[in-house]
Amino acid sequence: QVQLAETGGGLVQPGGSLRLSCVASGNTIGNYVMGWYRQAPGKQREVVAVISSGHFMHYGDSVKGRFTISRDNAKNTVYLQMNNLKPEDTAIYYCNYAVVDTDINYWGEGTLVNVSS
């Protein structure tokens, strides 16, 4: 089992910045991808950004150029730096941990990001 602990959500004005963190603990051995997904009210969950252990990154189209994902393998931690936030970024952000070449993946409980003036 792997446990994910997310921090960093909150209320921010449009144009502002937030940084999310997610620490994985437990049975974290093996090759795994970590990332962030989000779900806004009435919408499906969508990918925000994911990063492999080799630091290959993929971003959702709506956040390219504004968000940056990074990872500290030694700390089993993934970060999401969010800049120039827009009201449409408002959602619950979920951390994900997926073991490569398996169907094993874990989700955090989510952290709310609210972009509003």
Short mmCIF file of the C-alpha atoms (twelve columns), coordinates in Angstrom:
data_MODEL
# 
_entry.id   MODEL 
# 
loop_
_atom_site.group_PDB 
_atom_site.id 
_atom_site.type_symbol 
_atom_site.label_atom_id 
_atom_site.label_alt_id 
_atom_site.label_comp_id 
_atom_site.label_asym_id 
_atom_site.label_seq_id 
_atom_site.Cartn_x 
_atom_site.Cartn_y 
_atom_site.Cartn_z 
_atom_site.pdbx_PDB_model_num 
ATOM 1   C CA . GLN A 1   0.000   0.000  0.000   1 
ATOM 2   C CA . VAL A 2   1.019   3.572  -0.682  1 
ATOM 3   C CA . GLN A 3   -0.330  6.599  1.115   1 
ATOM 4   C CA . LEU A 4   -0.365  10.053 -0.445  1 
ATOM 5   C CA . ALA A 5   -0.459  13.272 1.562   1 
ATOM 6   C CA . GLU A 6   -1.271  16.474 -0.343  1 
ATOM 7   C CA . THR A 7   -0.709  20.006 0.914   1 
ATOM 8   C CA . GLY A 8   -0.784  23.500 -0.495  1 
ATOM 9   C CA . GLY A 9   -4.299  24.169 -1.705  1 
ATOM 10  C CA . GLY A 10  -6.263  27.277 -0.807  1 
ATOM 11  C CA . LEU A 11  -7.865  30.476 -1.992  1 
ATOM 12  C CA . VAL A 12  -5.948  32.701 -4.375  1 
ATOM 13  C CA . GLN A 13  -6.804  35.659 -6.557  1 
ATOM 14  C CA . PRO A 14  -6.648  35.440 -10.352 1 
ATOM 15  C CA . GLY A 15  -3.077  35.885 -11.524 1 
ATOM 16  C CA . GLY A 16  -1.712  34.523 -8.284  1 
ATOM 17  C CA . SER A 17  0.383   31.442 -7.540  1 
ATOM 18  C CA . LEU A 18  0.178   28.336 -5.411  1 
ATOM 19  C CA . ARG A 19  2.439   25.361 -4.879  1 
ATOM 20  C CA . LEU A 20  1.064   21.906 -4.213  1 
ATOM 21  C CA . SER A 21  3.073   19.098 -2.657  1 
ATOM 22  C CA . CYS A 22  2.382   15.390 -2.416  1 
ATOM 23  C CA . VAL A 23  4.427   12.977 -0.344  1 
ATOM 24  C CA . ALA A 24  4.193   9.240  -0.966  1 
ATOM 25  C CA . SER A 25  4.820   6.858  1.922   1 
ATOM 26  C CA . GLY A 26  4.536   3.141  2.479   1 
ATOM 27  C CA . ASN A 27  5.554   0.570  -0.103  1 
ATOM 28  C CA . THR A 28  7.076   3.016  -2.619  1 
ATOM 29  C CA . ILE A 29  9.569   0.659  -4.228  1 
ATOM 30  C CA . GLY A 30  9.670   0.178  -7.966  1 
ATOM 31  C CA . ASN A 31  9.348   2.429  -10.998 1 
ATOM 32  C CA . TYR A 32  6.417   4.782  -10.665 1 
ATOM 33  C CA . VAL A 33  4.889   7.874  -12.198 1 
ATOM 34  C CA . MET A 34  3.508   10.619 -10.004 1 
ATOM 35  C CA . GLY A 35  1.208   13.361 -11.058 1 
ATOM 36  C CA . TRP A 36  -1.700  15.689 -10.501 1 
ATOM 37  C CA . TYR A 37  -5.244  15.496 -11.755 1 
ATOM 38  C CA . ARG A 38  -8.134  17.821 -11.073 1 
ATOM 39  C CA . GLN A 39  -11.895 17.737 -11.030 1 
ATOM 40  C CA . ALA A 40  -14.078 20.804 -11.196 1 
ATOM 41  C CA . PRO A 41  -17.764 20.729 -10.188 1 
ATOM 42  C CA . GLY A 42  -19.830 19.008 -12.852 1 
ATOM 43  C CA . LYS A 43  -16.800 18.002 -14.889 1 
ATOM 44  C CA . GLN A 44  -14.755 14.862 -15.363 1 
ATOM 45  C CA . ARG A 45  -11.387 14.397 -13.737 1 
ATOM 46  C CA . GLU A 46  -8.608  15.526 -16.049 1 
ATOM 47  C CA . VAL A 47  -4.855  15.291 -16.105 1 
ATOM 48  C CA . VAL A 48  -2.945  18.369 -15.016 1 
ATOM 49  C CA . ALA A 49  0.631   17.090 -15.149 1 
ATOM 50  C CA . VAL A 50  2.534   13.854 -14.634 1 
ATOM 51  C CA . ILE A 51  6.230   13.105 -14.212 1 
ATOM 52  C CA . SER A 52  8.214   9.885  -14.401 1 
ATOM 53  C CA . SER A 53  11.122  8.846  -12.223 1 
ATOM 54  C CA . GLY A 54  13.366  9.943  -15.080 1 
ATOM 55  C CA . HIS A 55  11.676  13.372 -15.052 1 
ATOM 56  C CA . PHE A 56  9.795   12.951 -18.304 1 
ATOM 57  C CA . MET A 57  6.841   15.336 -18.021 1 
ATOM 58  C CA . HIS A 58  3.435   15.642 -19.613 1 
ATOM 59  C CA . TYR A 59  1.030   18.549 -19.175 1 
ATOM 60  C CA . GLY A 60  -2.603  19.070 -19.906 1 
ATOM 61  C CA . ASP A 61  -3.134  21.611 -22.666 1 
ATOM 62  C CA . SER A 62  -4.906  24.110 -20.432 1 
ATOM 63  C CA . VAL A 63  -1.972  24.479 -18.034 1 
ATOM 64  C CA . LYS A 64  1.006   24.453 -20.395 1 
ATOM 65  C CA . GLY A 65  3.243   27.444 -19.816 1 
ATOM 66  C CA . ARG A 66  1.661   28.236 -16.440 1 
ATOM 67  C CA . PHE A 67  2.182   25.132 -14.305 1 
ATOM 68  C CA . THR A 68  5.412   23.283 -13.595 1 
ATOM 69  C CA . ILE A 69  5.663   19.782 -12.170 1 
ATOM 70  C CA . SER A 70  8.794   18.566 -10.409 1 
ATOM 71  C CA . ARG A 71  9.796   15.576 -8.387  1 
ATOM 72  C CA . ASP A 72  12.270  14.679 -5.642  1 
ATOM 73  C CA . ASN A 73  12.837  10.929 -5.899  1 
ATOM 74  C CA . ALA A 74  14.789  10.793 -2.638  1 
ATOM 75  C CA . LYS A 75  11.806  12.254 -0.788  1 
ATOM 76  C CA . ASN A 76  9.108   10.460 -2.832  1 
ATOM 77  C CA . THR A 77  7.571   13.866 -3.337  1 
ATOM 78  C CA . VAL A 78  5.996   15.576 -6.315  1 
ATOM 79  C CA . TYR A 79  5.350   19.295 -6.565  1 
ATOM 80  C CA . LEU A 80  3.104   21.416 -8.734  1 
ATOM 81  C CA . GLN A 81  3.977   25.084 -9.092  1 
ATOM 82  C CA . MET A 82  0.933   26.925 -10.405 1 
ATOM 83  C CA . ASN A 83  1.400   30.444 -11.729 1 
ATOM 84  C CA . ASN A 84  -0.969  32.900 -13.376 1 
ATOM 85  C CA . LEU A 85  -3.934  31.068 -11.947 1 
ATOM 86  C CA . LYS A 86  -7.308  31.579 -13.576 1 
ATOM 87  C CA . PRO A 87  -10.838 31.080 -12.216 1 
ATOM 88  C CA . GLU A 88  -11.182 28.050 -14.495 1 
ATOM 89  C CA . ASP A 89  -8.348  26.391 -12.567 1 
ATOM 90  C CA . THR A 90  -10.689 26.103 -9.590  1 
ATOM 91  C CA . ALA A 91  -11.021 22.418 -8.756  1 
ATOM 92  C CA . ILE A 92  -10.069 19.700 -6.350  1 
ATOM 93  C CA . TYR A 93  -6.541  18.619 -7.186  1 
ATOM 94  C CA . TYR A 94  -5.658  14.973 -6.654  1 
ATOM 95  C CA . CYS A 95  -2.228  13.428 -6.376  1 
ATOM 96  C CA . ASN A 96  -1.721  10.147 -8.205  1 
ATOM 97  C CA . TYR A 97  0.912   7.430  -7.894  1 
ATOM 98  C CA . ALA A 98  1.030   4.802  -10.625 1 
ATOM 99  C CA . VAL A 99  3.383   1.847  -10.853 1 
ATOM 100 C CA . VAL A 100 4.795   1.539  -14.366 1 
ATOM 101 C CA . ASP A 101 3.624   -1.453 -16.450 1 
ATOM 102 C CA . THR A 102 0.936   -2.422 -13.932 1 
ATOM 103 C CA . ASP A 103 -2.602  -1.348 -13.161 1 
ATOM 104 C CA . ILE A 104 -1.587  -0.386 -9.646  1 
ATOM 105 C CA . ASN A 105 -2.255  3.215  -8.791  1 
ATOM 106 C CA . TYR A 106 -3.191  5.238  -5.727  1 
ATOM 107 C CA . TRP A 107 -4.999  8.519  -5.190  1 
ATOM 108 C CA . GLY A 108 -4.707  11.175 -2.557  1 
ATOM 109 C CA . GLU A 109 -7.767  12.615 -0.862  1 
ATOM 110 C CA . GLY A 110 -7.525  15.843 -2.838  1 
ATOM 111 C CA . THR A 111 -6.871  19.468 -2.017  1 
ATOM 112 C CA . LEU A 112 -9.101  22.360 -3.042  1 
ATOM 113 C CA . VAL A 113 -7.723  25.166 -5.181  1 
ATOM 114 C CA . ASN A 114 -10.113 28.098 -5.400  1 
ATOM 115 C CA . VAL A 115 -9.196  30.946 -7.746  1 
ATOM 116 C CA . SER A 116 -11.475 33.865 -7.049  1 
ATOM 117 C CA . SER A 117 -11.395 37.598 -6.515  1 
# 
